[in-house]
């Protein structure tokens, strides 16, 4: 299955206390994951991701998104996926760190070949955000309080002040969530958004006014810097290395995320930027410039 054939549009952009479906429709990734695109499923049905340099590993992000996709399918009437969804949410609980510096987080157990300063074990705000969203919908679906408690631990751990492995950087003016903890920070767009959506879910379920302020501050921070993610012909993955994203990322990650934020915040600029980026997806001049920029970026990284 080809990534560029996927469509992952906004789904349920609500701030009601009852969560319901996730903000984005992940259901098309069911076939992708079950086809073995990432590596396959273990004997329990939990995704295992293959990394060229590191072999096979579990991924909290892939598992959480797969759980959200299964929960959406269940809500659409596919009861055959109930056991699978339960297994995935259980895995998130069991894989959550219980002690040490990463308590409340999900540890990645391999060194990151792209960002070499991330040596195992390391963690990610993206993993925490997606896991919180899956756990809270699992709690809503199955009624198991352990899932809500795990999401609460993840929320607390996401905001712990750290000297290293900082997942959240907050000033009086801004709040950033870091997919890849680094100094200086990367400011990865998609990781920041998926993390703040997990915080929004916790705010909705808990009624915690601080959580509500945090996700709104994170959304406002992105809006302030949104222009910096625009190359004029395409969008970039992060603000440090300014890597142009793939066609799949532009269409199925960045654009839907901005449309979700437009709906949740009422800020029309998110929608205007999404419209602009969507118009570029199928334009030949944009594709040609993207191809050149991607080669240049790859050469620059290899020569560092």
N, C-alpha and C positions, 0 to 999 in steps of 0.2 A: 504494500500500500504506500502511495506516495504522499509525502507531507503537503505538497502544493495542491493536492486535491481535497485536503481537509477544509472544513469550514467550522469555526468555533465561535459563533456569534454570541452577543449578550443574550442572557436568558431571563433572569429574575432580579431586576434592579430595584429591590425593595429594602426599606429600613424598618419594617415591622418586627416586632419581637419574635414572632414565629418565622423561622428562617425560610423554610420551603426549599426550592431549588437554589443551586449556587448561582452566582451572578453571571457566569459564563457557561455556555453549553459545552461540556466536555464529553458528551455521549459519543461523538464520532471517534474518540480515541479508544473506545472499547475494541473495535476491530483492529486498530493499529497495535495496541499492546498484545492482544490475543493472537495476532499473526506472528509475533516474535520479533517485531521491528526493533525493540529495545534490547531483546535478549531472551524473552520468554517468561514463563511462569514456573514457580516451584511446585512441589507436589501438593501444596495447600492452595495454590492459586494466587500467590503473592508475586508481583513482578520482580524479576531479576534483571538487572541492567548490565550489559556487556560494555566494558571500557577497553579499548585497544591496548592500553599500557598497563591496565590493572586487573584484567580478568572480570569475573562476574561478581556483582555486588548488589545489595539491596539499596533502594533509594526512597527516602521518605517523601520526596516530591512526587515521584512517579506513582508510588503507592497511594498517596493522598488524592492525587488527581484521578487515579483509577477508581478509588473509592467514591469520589464525587460523581464520576460518570455512572457507576453502578447505581448509586442512590437516585440519580435522575431517571435512569431506566426503570427502577422500581416504582417511582412516583408516577411514571407513565403506564404502569400496569404490568411490568415484567417481573412477576414474583419469583421467577426462577433465579434471579440474581440476588435474592435476599441473603442466602448463605454466604455467597462470595463477598458481599458488602460487609457482612458481619465479620468475616475473617480478616478483611483489610483493616477495618477499624480496630479490631483486636491487635493486629500487628503493630499499628501505630502506638497503642498503649504499651505493648511489651517492649518496643524498640526505644521508647523515650528514656533518656538518661535520668537516673535516679539520684546520682551523687556526683561530686566533683565539680569542676568549673563549668561543665556543660549540662548540669542538672536542669531538667525541664526542656531540653533541646533534643534534636536528633543528630547523632554524630555521623559524619561521613568517614568511612574507615579506609580510605585510600588517599594518597597524595594527589593534589590537583595538578595535572600536567600543563594546563593552560596558565594557571596562576601559581607558580612554584612556591610562593611563601605559605600556601595553605597545605600544611603537612598534617596527616592524620594523627589524632582525630580533630576535625574541624566541623563547624556548623554554619547554618545559613538562615537568615531571616525569611527567605522564601520557603524553606522547609517548614519553619514554624508557622507561617501564615497559612499555607495550604493544609497543614496537619490540623490546625485549629478549626479551619472551616469544615474539614471532613469529620473530625471528632464531634463537633457540635451538632452536625446534621445526623451523625450516628446516634448521638444522645437523643435527638428529637425522634429518630426513627425507632430505636430499640428501647429507649427508656432506661439505659444503664448509666447510673450516675458516675461511674468510673470514667466515662468518656468526657463528661463535663469537667470533672476534676483534672483530667489530663490536659484539657484545653486551658484551664485556669493556670496550671503550672507552666504551660508554654507561654501564655501571655505574660506572666511574671518574669520568666527567664528572658523573654525578648527585650525587656526594658531594664534589666540589671545593668548598672554602670560597670563597665569593664575597662581595664587598661589595654587588654588585647582581646581579640575575637569580639569586637564591638558589633552588635547587631542593630543597635539603635543609637543615633546621634541626635541629641535634642538641644536646641538653644531657645532663647525666648522667642526667636523669630521663625525657626524652621525645625522640622523633624524629618530625618531620613532613616529608612530601613535598608540594611546592607545585605544583599544576597551573598556577596563574597567579602567578608571582613578584610580590610586592607588599610594601609597608611601610606600615602594619602588614599582616601576612599574612592571607590569606583563609581558609585551612584548609578547602579543598574536599574533601568526603568522598570522592566517587568517584575523583577524581584521586589522592588519597593512597592509596587501596586499590589501584588499578591499578598505581601505582608500586611499592608494597611487594610486589605479586605478581610483578612483573618482577625485583625483588631476590631474592625467594624462588626464582625459577627459576634465577638466576645461582648462588645458594647451592647448589642441588641439583646443577647441572651441574659446578660448579667445586670443590665441597667446601670452599669458603672459610668458615671459622668466623665471620669478621667479618660477612660478608654474611648469614649465618644469624642472628647477633645483631641485625643492623640490621632485617631484616624483622619479626622477632619484637618488637623494641622499638617499631617503628612500629605494629604491631597492638595492642600493649598500650597505647600512647598513645591510639589511637582508642577503645579500650574505656573508658579513664579519662574521656574527653570525650564519650562516645556520647550521654549524656543531653542534652547541649547542642545536639545536632542534632534534638531532638524538640520539636515545637511543642505537643504534647498532642493534636493531631488529624492531624498530618502531619509529614513530615521536611523539613529545610532543606538547601539546596545547600552552604552555607558558613557559617562562624561569624562572619564580619565583617559581611556585609550580611543574613545570615539570610533568604535568598531561598527561599520555598517551592518545592519541585521540582514538575515536572509529574507527571501520573499515570503516564506512561511511565517516568520516572526512578524514581519510588517502586517501581513493580512490577518493572521490568526491570534496574535498576542497583543501587539501594540495597539492596533486599531480597536479591537473589541474592548480592551482595557480602558481606553480613553472614552469610549461610548458609555461604558458602565459608570465611570466617574462623572461624566456629564449628567447622567440620570440621577446619580446619588447626591451630587452636590448642587445641581442646578446651575453650574457654571457653563455657559454656552461655548467658551473658548475650547474646552476639551472636545466638544463635538466638531467645532470648526477645524481644529487640527486633524482630527480623525478623518474628516471629509477630504482634506488636502492630501493626507498620506494615502488614502484609498484611491484617489484619482491617479496617483503615481504608480500604483501596483502594476498596471498593465500597459504603461507607456513605454515605448521602445527607447526613447532618449534616457529615461530614468534607469531602465534595465542596463543600458550600455554603460552609463556612468557608474552604476552599482558594480558591474563586473570589473571595471578598471579599479575602482576604489577597494574592492575586496582583495584583488591581487596585490595592490600596493600595501594594504594593511597587513596581509600575510607576510609579505617580504620584510616589512618593517619589524614585525614581531620576531621573525626568525633571525634578524640581524642584531637584535638587542643583546 
